[in-house]
Amino acid sequence: MFGLSDLPRAEAERSAMTALRRVGLEGYAELYPHLLSGGEQQRVALARAVAPRPRILLMDEPFSGLDARLRDDVREDTIAVLREIRATCIVVTHDPEEAMRMGDRIALMRKGRLAQAGTPEELYRRPADMAAARFFSPINEIQAVCEAGLISTPIGRLPAARSPQVGAGGGGVRVGLRPHHLRIVPMGEGARARVVGRRFLGEVEHVELVVEGVDERLQVRADAGAVPSIGTEVGVTFREEDALVFTADPDATDEMSP
């Protein structure tokens, strides 16, 4: 049996059945692989990996071949099994949601070098640069100017002290705002904007705004049903604590992967 050849046959069979039981497939032991669904085959692969009770596992894009719903189920099963056998697992993935859902810690790589490491919350809330911020979600990148201790953008100001990278000195900086951190408010509040696109996504709507002084359309996530019609003049604002501020970084567009 795979990974259990050093054990007596009876003990190897017990270990194999225990591994299958962990992934909910103890009744499938006699079936050939081609008779199993994609998710079941993935669970068998997991059972084979954990049957020898390894202390450490390396998984390279383990769920990439599964559809979204099945991927979520198998991923949760995998986490449960790894916790049960108390194994350390290194997962290589290009999926940011997968990295955050599975990892106690994430190591973000850029061109083969470590760009940042920390907990999922640390990397999401305090990314090292714009490339790291962009990896975890879409982000609005806005050119800004730092002067006299203030960072000025076309949609508002915030204190330069919020970003240790920038300090109080002058110069060009970039502010990143995730779509759900922008708020659409009545005309006269915040910066003046115009709704130029909206797409219903169920509980939320994806909204596009144009703002004078901002080169790209701002991408906003707003509650469904609370968005004015296309062409409406509105205001847009944000909270200081939600802004990510970085110095101009020529490497910020480099490809990232955890």
Buried (B, 14 or more C-beta within 10 A) or exposed (E): BEBBEEBEEEEBBEBBBBBBEBBEBBEBEEEEEEEBEEBBBBBBBBBBBBBBEBEEBEBEEBBEEBEEEBBBBBBEBBEEBBEEBEBEBEBEBEBBBBBBEBBEEBBBBBEEEEBBBBEBEEBBBEBBBBBBBBBBBEBBBBBBEBEEEBBBBBBBEBBBEEBEEBEEEEEEBBBBBBBBBBBBEEEEEBBBBBBBBBEEEEEBBBBBBBBEEBEEBBBBBBEEEEBBEEEBEBBBBBEEEBBBBBBEBEEBEEEBBB
